[in-house]
Amino acid sequence: MLIGLDASRTTVARRTGTENYALNLIRALLALRGDHHYRLYFRDRPPTGLFPTGDAVERRVIPFPRLWTHLRLSVEMARHPPDLLFVPAHVLPPIRPRRSLATVHDLGYRHFPQAHRPLDRLYLDLSTRWNARAATRVLADSEATKADLIREYGTPAGKIVVVHPGRDDSLRRVEDRAAIAAVKTKYGISRDYLLHIGTLHPRKNLACLVEAFATLNSKLKTQNSKLKTHNPQLVIAGKKGWLYSEIFSRVKAMGLVDRVVFTGYVAGDDLPALLSGAQLFVFPSLHEGFGLPVVEAMSCGVPVVCSNTSSLPEVAGDAALLVDPLDTQALAAAMARLLTDESLRADLIARGFRQAERFSWPRAARQVMDLIEELAR
C-alpha cells in the first residue's frame, strides 16, 4: 500500500505543538516498517536526517509560494495519487484519494472565540469543518475533542478515532545542576522559578496566571506564612502568538517586571533542563485538545497544577492538582500548596512519571497504522 503523508509542517524552523505532532508521529509510522511504502510531501526541502531513508520511503518536494495545500498538493493528488493520504497537522486538499485521514487537534476557537482574531477563527472553523466532513476517518487527540466534533459539527461518533499523542523520549529529568544553571543563565532566570510553557495568546490564560502569581507574591510577604522562605520567579516560555500585549501590560501594572521572565521560544535541547529545574509547572489553559506540556513536565519529574477543563483532566489523570482556570485565588492556593507540601509534591511527581508512560509515539503510530490497514481492506 502506498501511504501519502503530508510532512509540510515538519520543516518549520521553530516547531510548536501541531508541527511536533506531525514530525514525531510520521517518524513513528516510518519506524513500523511492514510491507507499506510511504510518500512524504514537503513544501520546503527537508534538512538531512529529519526522516529515515530507504527503499520504502519516497520524498516529494513540491515548492509553491501560496495556497500550497489547496492548489499544489491537489494537483499532485490528481496526477500521482497514493492509496491513502494522511494529513496530521493541516487541512485535506480539495483533490485527494478515495481514502484519507486527518487529525483534528482541538476546537478551542468554538469555546473561546474572543481569544482568536476574526480571520483566524473563520479559517479554523472552515478548515476543521472540512476535515471532519471530507476525511474517511478523523483522528482526535482526546475524548474531549471527539465530543466537541460530535457536538459542534455533528460528526458521526463512528467516524472519529481517539489517538492520544505521544511524548518525546528525550524529555527526561535532568539531575545535572550545572546543566540546569546554564539554561537558567541563558534565559535570564536568576532564582527558583515556577514554569509555564506555551505560545503566548489569550487561550493560554496567562493574564489570570499573572494575577494568581501576584496573589502568591502577597502570601510570600505574610509574616507567618509557610511560604516566606520561597521567593520564586514566574517563567513564561514560548513564542509570541497573537493578542499578547495585555500579558506584558499586566505584568508591568502589577509591578512584577523583575519577577516574571518571558524567555521567548525555547529550543528543544533546552527543554529537559528548563523543566527539570522548575519548582512546579503551571498550565491554566482555557482549552486544550490534549495539553502535551503537562505530560512533558511529568516526564521531567515536575509537579503540575493545571486546568480542570477540556482534555486536561483526561491527560493529567490523578497526577496533578486540577483547578478552575478562571479562579485566580484557587490557582494561587494550588501553587502555594505545591510549594510547601513536600509529601504532596513527592506523591504527584511519582504519579506523574506513571501517567506520562501512558503516552508514547510508538503506541500512537500503531493505532494509526491499524486504522490505515482497516481502511485498506
Secondary structure, DSSP 8 states (H G I E B T S, - for coil): -EEEEE-GGGG-SS--HHHHHHHHHHHHHHHT-TT-EEEEEESS---TTSS--BTTEEEEE---SS-IIIIIIHHHHHHS--SEEEESSS---SS--SEEEEEE---HHHH-GGGS-HHHHHHHHHHHHHHHHHSSEEEESSHHHHHHHHHHH---GGGEEE----B-TT------HHHHHHHHHHTT--S-EEEEES-BSGGG-HHHHHHHHHHHHHHHT-TT-GGGG---EEEEES-B-SS-HHHHHHHHHTT-TTTEEEEES--GGGHHHHHHT-SEEEE--S--SS-HHHHHHHHTT--EEEESSTTHHHHHTTSSEEE-TT-HHHHHHHHHHHHH-HHHHHHHHHHHHHHHTT-BHHHHHHHHHHHHHHHH-
